[in-house]
Amino acid sequence: MIVLQVIPALEGGGAQLSVLETVAAIAASGGTALVASGGGRMVPGIAAAGGRHIRLKLETRNPLAIWRNAARLEALVRAERADLVHAHSRAVAWSALLAARRAGVPFVTTWHGAYGENFPFKRRYNAVMAAGDRVVAVSRFIAAMIEARHGLAPPRLRVVPPGVDPARFDPRAVAPARTAGLARAWGIPKGRLVGRPIVMLPGRLARWKGQGVLLGAMARMAERAAVGVFVGPVEGRERYVAELKARAAGLGVADRVIFAGGADDMPAAFALADIVVNASTEPEAFGRVVIEAQAMERPVVVADHGAGPETVEEGKTGWRVPPGDEAALAAALDRGLALTPPARAAIGAAAREAVIRSYSLSAMEEAMIAVYRELISTGEGR
């Protein structure tokens, strides 16, 4: 099979990582994996995964530009003899849909987010993501939202959650030197974290990700030695980080907060943590970092909305708390940190087992390839 995936850019994020993983799956199945995007730091990963990148600046809401981009994509589909077009974003999906229909090939979309509809005509704009011959949702939460808003149901609507590589995210595969090196790269003085429980919130530095909620929870925790480590690139978010630091100082927890910056070695980052937190105040479409942390046998505390309930079994693989509730988050963290090391390890082991059972990378790859083969073999969308 020859599959063309389309995404605005490859700068980083869950959708972009899914593109790379799908490239690897297509290549492993003997197919040809093409990706059209405006470029970005993840482009070298396309070739490394066995695919080929075509640089096309496609992100636009201008109707004339959408029309022009559709012509460019149609020419690409025909030149490469692509069997299928797969769009991962609304910003490129309108052009990709037109190109696929003109070229007579199937069209697939993946919903990586819970797209808002708080502005006039937003549902119409979002509707392109429901126009695929197959519409892939990354969670049951997203699938239910698509069904409610756009009336889709199986077989057109499929749930294919992101996967995690259990070999890469394995605590036994992370040497102590990797965690020590990461701590040095983050500028954490030697010994500062020794003997102190670490509560880690990985993710983009944005208000809705709940960094402020965790700060408030830390001020309420009984465990006063706990250190909050926020993992996420600071570049471009300096003003928000300054606000968080000011709030931490006002709450009296500034000496227990570390803004680590980004991390390329996330297994090593998770290995530093005692508990990993997802405190998003808006529903997460999925939450890849949650299953990555669980694969690393780390207990997690997540906001109880969106896809959170799908990946965390209360009291067995982690804990769920009402979104935005600082007191509830503090209580859950205290409860987790008060467990004996064997009890906490048992929760981590159960979490890893659940991830391997339901959210492995191989399962995601097999499911996506099955969608492609089904469409290509039946000729739907032609």
Backbone torsions as a table, in degrees:
resi	resn	phi	psi	omega
1	MET	NA	151.0	175.6
2	ILE	-120.6	114.1	-174.3
3	VAL	-118.1	130.0	175.4
4	LEU	-105.6	113.4	173.1
5	GLN	-94.9	144.0	-176.8
6	VAL	-129.1	130.6	-179.8
7	ILE	-151.0	149.5	-175.8
8	PRO	-59.7	-46.4	-177.6
9	ALA	-154.5	169.9	-178.9
10	LEU	-125.1	55.6	-177.9
11	GLU	-88.9	-19.6	-179.4
12	GLY	137.2	153.4	-179.3
13	GLY	130.7	170.2	-176.3
14	GLY	-62.9	-42.1	-179.9
15	ALA	-64.1	-42.2	-179.3
16	GLN	-65.8	-39.2	177.7
17	LEU	-65.1	-36.6	176.7
18	SER	-62.7	-37.3	177.1
19	VAL	-60.8	-47.2	-179.7
20	LEU	-62.8	-41.7	179.9
21	GLU	-65.2	-36.7	178.4
22	THR	-69.8	-36.3	174.2
23	VAL	-56.3	-47.5	-179.4
24	ALA	-62.0	-39.2	-179.9
25	ALA	-65.9	-41.9	179.4
26	ILE	-63.8	-46.2	-179.2
27	ALA	-62.7	-41.2	-179.5
28	ALA	-65.7	-27.3	179.9
29	SER	-84.3	0.1	-179.9
30	GLY	92.3	7.9	-179.0
31	GLY	-92.6	-179.7	177.1
32	THR	-110.1	122.6	-176.0
33	ALA	-107.6	117.0	178.0
34	LEU	-113.9	142.3	176.9
35	VAL	-132.2	125.0	174.7
36	ALA	-107.3	126.0	178.6
37	SER	-158.1	172.9	177.3
38	GLY	-79.9	1.5	178.4
39	GLY	100.4	-173.7	-179.0
40	GLY	143.1	176.0	-172.4
41	ARG	-68.3	-16.8	-179.6
42	MET	-90.6	0.9	-178.2
43	VAL	-56.9	-43.5	179.0
44	PRO	-57.3	-26.0	179.0
45	GLY	-66.4	-23.8	178.9
46	ILE	-64.2	-50.4	178.8
47	ALA	-64.7	-39.6	-179.9
48	ALA	-62.0	-30.8	-180.0
49	ALA	-85.5	-4.8	177.5
50	GLY	102.2	14.2	-178.7
51	GLY	-113.3	-171.7	179.0
52	ARG	-135.0	134.8	-178.4
53	HIS	-101.3	136.5	174.3
54	ILE	-117.9	119.3	-176.3
55	ARG	-80.3	113.5	176.3
56	LEU	-139.6	124.5	176.7
57	LYS	-84.0	106.3	-169.9
58	LEU	-117.0	-13.3	-174.0
59	GLU	-73.1	117.6	179.5
60	THR	-167.2	156.3	171.7
61	ARG	-116.3	2.8	-179.9
62	ASN	-76.2	122.5	-176.5
63	PRO	-56.2	-40.7	179.7
64	LEU	-66.7	-40.2	178.4
65	ALA	-66.4	-38.4	176.6
66	ILE	-59.1	-42.8	180.0
67	TRP	-63.7	-43.7	179.2
68	ARG	-65.8	-42.5	179.7
69	ASN	-64.1	-34.6	177.9
70	ALA	-61.9	-40.5	178.8
71	ALA	-65.0	-39.9	178.9
72	ARG	-65.7	-41.3	179.4
73	LEU	-69.5	-38.4	178.0
74	GLU	-61.0	-43.2	178.7
75	ALA	-62.2	-38.3	179.0
76	LEU	-66.5	-44.0	178.8
77	VAL	-58.5	-44.3	-178.6
78	ARG	-70.3	-41.8	-178.6
79	ALA	-65.2	-37.9	-178.0
80	GLU	-90.5	-4.5	-178.4
81	ARG	56.0	42.6	-179.2
82	ALA	-65.1	140.8	178.9
83	ASP	-88.3	-16.6	-170.4
84	LEU	-164.4	147.3	176.1
85	VAL	-118.6	132.8	-176.5
86	HIS	-126.1	114.7	-178.9
87	ALA	-100.3	137.0	-177.8
88	HIS	-113.5	12.6	-176.9
89	SER	-161.0	146.3	176.7
90	ARG	-62.1	-33.9	-173.9
91	ALA	-63.2	-22.5	179.2
92	VAL	-117.0	-8.7	-171.3
93	ALA	-68.3	-35.1	-179.5
94	TRP	-62.5	-45.2	177.8
95	SER	-65.5	-40.7	-178.7
96	ALA	-66.0	-38.1	178.0
97	LEU	-63.2	-47.6	178.8
98	LEU	-60.0	-43.1	-178.9
99	ALA	-63.4	-44.0	-179.1
100	ALA	-64.0	-43.0	-179.0
101	ARG	-65.9	-41.4	179.4
102	ARG	-66.7	-37.0	-178.3
103	ALA	-83.7	-9.4	177.7
104	GLY	72.3	38.3	177.8
105	VAL	-123.1	156.2	179.7
106	PRO	-62.8	155.8	-177.5
107	PHE	-126.8	129.0	179.6
108	VAL	-122.1	143.5	172.7
109	THR	-126.3	152.6	170.9
110	THR	-124.2	126.3	174.9
111	TRP	-86.8	106.9	178.1
112	HIS	-95.2	-4.3	-177.0
113	GLY	-145.3	165.9	175.3
114	ALA	-94.5	84.8	-171.6
115	TYR	-64.1	130.8	-179.2
116	GLY	-72.0	157.1	178.3
117	GLU	-135.0	40.0	-175.2
118	ASN	-90.4	6.1	176.8
119	PHE	-123.2	152.4	178.0
120	PRO	-56.9	141.5	176.9
121	PHE	70.1	3.6	-178.5
122	LYS	-66.1	-36.9	179.3
123	ARG	-63.6	-37.6	178.0
124	ARG	-64.0	-40.7	178.4
125	TYR	-64.5	-42.2	-179.6
126	ASN	-69.5	-23.4	-171.8
127	ALA	-59.9	-22.8	179.9
128	VAL	-61.1	-30.5	-179.8
129	MET	-73.1	-14.2	175.6
130	ALA	-98.7	6.1	-175.1
131	ALA	-94.6	3.0	-178.5
132	GLY	-69.9	154.3	170.8
133	ASP	-66.1	-28.0	165.9
134	ARG	-133.8	132.9	179.9
135	VAL	-115.3	117.6	-175.2
136	VAL	-100.2	126.6	174.2
137	ALA	-105.5	141.9	-176.9
138	VAL	-85.0	-2.8	178.1
139	SER	-159.4	165.4	175.2
140	ARG	-66.1	-33.0	176.7
141	PHE	-59.3	-47.4	179.4
142	ILE	-67.7	-39.3	179.0
143	ALA	-60.8	-42.7	179.0
144	ALA	-64.3	-37.5	178.4
145	MET	-65.6	-43.9	179.5
146	ILE	-63.0	-43.4	-179.8
147	GLU	-62.4	-41.3	-178.8
148	ALA	-69.3	-39.8	-175.1
149	ARG	-83.8	-35.4	-170.7
150	HIS	-122.0	0.1	174.8
151	GLY	72.5	17.4	179.6
152	LEU	-81.4	152.1	176.3
153	ALA	-153.2	165.4	174.9
154	PRO	-55.4	147.9	10.5
155	PRO	-87.2	-8.7	-179.6
156	ARG	-68.2	-33.0	-177.0
157	LEU	-96.5	124.9	-179.2
158	ARG	-127.3	146.6	174.2
159	VAL	-104.3	117.0	176.8
160	VAL	-131.0	92.1	-178.1
161	PRO	-71.3	154.6	174.0
162	PRO	-58.8	157.4	179.9
163	GLY	-121.4	165.3	178.0
164	VAL	-125.5	142.4	178.8
165	ASP	-82.3	107.0	-176.1
166	PRO	-68.2	-16.2	176.4
167	ALA	-78.7	-38.3	178.3
168	ARG	-75.2	-45.0	179.7
169	PHE	-94.8	76.8	-178.9
170	ASP	-137.0	118.4	-177.1
171	PRO	-58.5	-27.8	-179.8
172	ARG	-74.6	-13.3	-179.1
173	ALA	-96.7	-2.2	-177.9
174	VAL	-101.8	108.8	179.7
175	ALA	-70.8	146.1	178.5
176	PRO	-54.5	-31.1	-179.6
177	ALA	-62.7	-30.0	179.3
178	ARG	-68.8	-43.9	179.3
179	THR	-67.9	-38.8	178.7
180	ALA	-65.0	-40.1	178.5
181	GLY	-66.0	-37.6	178.6
182	LEU	-66.5	-42.1	178.0
183	ALA	-60.5	-40.0	177.5
184	ARG	-64.7	-42.6	-179.8
185	ALA	-62.6	-31.9	178.7
186	TRP	-79.4	-6.5	-179.7
187	GLY	77.0	25.9	179.0
188	ILE	-86.8	119.0	-178.0
189	PRO	-57.7	142.5	-179.9
190	LYS	-57.3	129.9	177.9
191	GLY	91.5	-12.1	-176.7
192	ARG	-63.6	-33.2	-176.0
193	LEU	-98.6	-3.8	-176.8
194	VAL	-63.7	124.8	176.3
195	GLY	76.4	4.8	-178.8
196	ARG	-113.4	131.4	178.9
197	PRO	-65.5	140.2	-177.3
198	ILE	-112.4	123.7	174.3
199	VAL	-106.7	119.3	-172.1
200	MET	-114.5	132.7	173.0
201	LEU	-118.1	101.0	177.3
202	PRO	-91.7	144.0	177.7
203	GLY	146.8	169.4	179.7
204	ARG	-58.8	137.9	178.7
205	LEU	-77.8	94.9	-179.1
206	ALA	-147.9	146.8	-174.4
207	ARG	-55.3	-40.4	-174.7
208	TRP	-72.2	-12.1	176.9
209	LYS	-77.2	-10.8	169.0
210	GLY	87.4	21.1	176.6
211	GLN	-59.4	-38.2	178.8
212	GLY	-66.5	-32.7	177.7
213	VAL	-64.6	-43.0	179.1
214	LEU	-65.2	-38.6	177.1
215	LEU	-59.4	-45.5	178.5
216	GLY	-62.2	-37.4	179.0
217	ALA	-66.9	-38.8	-179.3
218	MET	-62.5	-34.4	178.5
219	ALA	-69.5	-20.6	-178.2
220	ARG	-98.3	-11.3	-174.4
221	MET	-68.6	145.2	173.2
222	ALA	-74.7	-31.8	178.6
223	GLU	-78.3	95.3	-173.7
224	ARG	-83.3	-7.5	178.7
225	ALA	-87.6	-11.4	-176.1
226	ALA	-61.0	139.1	178.4
227	VAL	-109.9	129.9	176.7
228	GLY	-93.9	120.1	-179.9
229	VAL	-112.6	118.5	-180.0
230	PHE	-100.9	117.7	-176.6
231	VAL	-107.4	119.3	179.2
232	GLY	168.3	143.8	-178.4
233	PRO	-56.5	131.2	-179.8
234	VAL	-86.6	-26.3	-176.8
235	GLU	-54.8	127.0	-178.9
236	GLY	85.1	-8.0	-179.4
237	ARG	-120.5	22.9	-174.7
238	GLU	-60.1	-38.9	-178.4
239	ARG	-66.1	-41.9	178.9
240	TYR	-65.6	-40.7	178.5
241	VAL	-62.6	-39.6	178.0
242	ALA	-62.2	-39.4	177.1
243	GLU	-63.0	-43.3	-180.0
244	LEU	-64.8	-40.5	179.0
245	LYS	-65.2	-39.6	177.6
246	ALA	-64.1	-40.1	178.6
247	ARG	-67.0	-39.8	178.2
248	ALA	-60.6	-41.3	178.1
249	ALA	-63.9	-42.6	179.4
250	GLY	-64.4	-30.2	180.0
251	LEU	-86.5	-8.2	179.8
252	GLY	79.4	23.7	-178.5
253	VAL	-119.9	11.5	-175.0
254	ALA	-57.9	-33.5	-179.0
255	ASP	-77.0	-2.9	180.0
256	ARG	-117.1	19.4	-176.7
257	VAL	-125.3	134.4	177.8
258	ILE	-129.1	124.4	171.6
259	PHE	-97.3	100.6	-168.3
260	ALA	-80.0	-21.3	-171.8
261	GLY	86.1	-167.1	-177.2
262	GLY	-78.3	166.5	178.6
263	ALA	-142.7	122.9	174.6
264	ASP	-81.2	-25.6	-179.1
265	ASP	-103.4	79.0	-177.6
266	MET	-68.0	-34.2	174.8
267	PRO	-56.5	-42.2	178.4
268	ALA	-66.5	-36.4	177.8
269	ALA	-62.1	-48.7	179.9
270	PHE	-62.9	-32.3	-179.8
271	ALA	-63.6	-22.5	177.4
272	LEU	-77.4	-18.9	-170.1
273	ALA	-90.8	148.7	169.5
274	ASP	-92.4	-38.5	176.2
275	ILE	-140.2	139.8	177.8
276	VAL	-110.0	138.1	-174.0
277	VAL	-117.1	137.4	164.2
278	ASN	-120.4	109.4	-173.5
279	ALA	-114.8	28.2	-175.1
280	SER	-56.8	136.1	180.0
281	THR	-89.4	-13.8	172.2
282	GLU	-112.2	150.4	-175.6
283	PRO	-60.7	132.7	175.6
284	GLU	-82.5	137.1	175.7
285	ALA	-64.2	-35.8	175.1
286	PHE	-148.9	-69.1	-176.7
287	GLY	99.9	71.5	-176.4
288	ARG	-61.2	-37.6	-176.6
289	VAL	-63.0	-25.1	179.6
290	VAL	-65.1	-49.3	-178.5
291	ILE	-71.8	-28.3	175.4
292	GLU	-65.5	-44.8	177.8
293	ALA	-62.8	-40.9	179.8
294	GLN	-65.5	-38.9	177.2
295	ALA	-61.7	-29.1	176.7
296	MET	-84.8	11.6	176.9
297	GLU	63.1	35.0	176.3
298	ARG	-102.2	127.2	171.8
299	PRO	-61.6	146.6	-177.9
300	VAL	-125.8	151.9	169.8
301	VAL	-121.6	124.2	-175.7
302	VAL	-127.7	153.3	172.7
303	ALA	-67.3	133.7	-171.3
304	ASP	-86.6	63.7	172.8
305	HIS	-156.1	175.7	-177.1
306	GLY	61.2	-135.4	-178.4
307	ALA	-89.1	0.4	-179.1
308	GLY	-52.0	-48.0	-179.6
309	PRO	-62.8	-18.2	-178.8
310	GLU	-76.8	-26.0	-173.7
311	THR	-109.4	-9.4	-176.8
312	VAL	-127.3	118.5	175.6
313	GLU	-93.3	116.3	-172.3
314	GLU	-52.4	124.4	175.9
315	GLY	77.6	-9.3	-177.8
316	LYS	-111.2	-43.7	177.0
317	THR	-118.3	4.4	-178.9
318	GLY	157.8	-160.7	-178.3
319	TRP	-137.2	148.8	177.0
320	ARG	-116.3	139.4	-178.9
321	VAL	-132.4	153.4	177.3
322	PRO	-58.4	137.0	-178.6
323	PRO	-60.5	135.5	176.9
324	GLY	78.9	1.3	-176.3
325	ASP	-91.6	97.9	-176.8
326	GLU	-64.5	-39.1	-179.1
327	ALA	-66.0	-42.5	179.8
328	ALA	-66.3	-38.6	178.2
329	LEU	-65.1	-43.3	178.3
330	ALA	-60.2	-43.1	-179.3
331	ALA	-64.3	-40.6	179.7
332	ALA	-66.4	-40.6	179.0
333	LEU	-65.7	-43.1	177.4
334	ASP	-61.3	-40.5	-179.9
335	ARG	-63.5	-43.5	-179.7
336	GLY	-67.7	-42.1	-177.9
337	LEU	-73.6	-22.0	178.7
338	ALA	-78.5	-13.8	178.3
339	LEU	-65.1	152.7	173.2
340	THR	-67.9	154.0	178.3
341	PRO	-52.7	-42.6	177.7
342	PRO	-63.3	-37.9	-179.8
343	ALA	-67.1	-40.5	178.3
344	ARG	-68.4	-36.9	178.2
345	ALA	-64.9	-34.0	179.4
346	ALA	-66.1	-39.3	176.9
347	ILE	-65.8	-41.9	177.9
348	GLY	-62.0	-40.9	179.8
349	ALA	-65.9	-39.5	178.0
350	ALA	-65.7	-36.0	178.7
351	ALA	-65.1	-44.1	179.1
352	ARG	-63.3	-42.2	179.1
353	GLU	-60.4	-40.3	179.7
354	ALA	-66.5	-38.5	179.1
355	VAL	-65.9	-46.0	-179.7
356	ILE	-61.7	-35.5	-178.5
357	ARG	-72.4	-38.7	-169.9
358	SER	-117.9	-18.8	-171.5
359	TYR	-134.9	41.6	177.9
360	SER	-79.2	151.6	178.0
361	LEU	-62.1	-39.3	-179.0
362	SER	-63.3	-36.8	178.4
363	ALA	-66.0	-40.7	177.9
364	MET	-62.9	-45.2	-178.3
365	GLU	-63.6	-44.0	179.6
366	GLU	-62.4	-40.6	-179.0
367	ALA	-66.2	-40.7	-179.0
368	MET	-70.0	-41.6	177.7
369	ILE	-62.7	-36.7	178.3
370	ALA	-63.5	-38.9	176.7
371	VAL	-61.5	-47.4	-179.7
372	TYR	-59.6	-49.7	-176.1
373	ARG	-63.0	-38.2	179.7
374	GLU	-61.9	-45.7	-179.1
375	LEU	-67.2	-43.5	-178.2
376	ILE	-65.6	-38.5	-177.6
377	SER	-73.3	-34.3	-178.3
378	THR	-86.6	-19.0	179.2
379	GLY	76.9	15.6	178.7
380	GLU	-62.3	144.2	178.4
381	GLY	87.2	-4.9	-179.1
382	ARG	-87.8	NA	NA
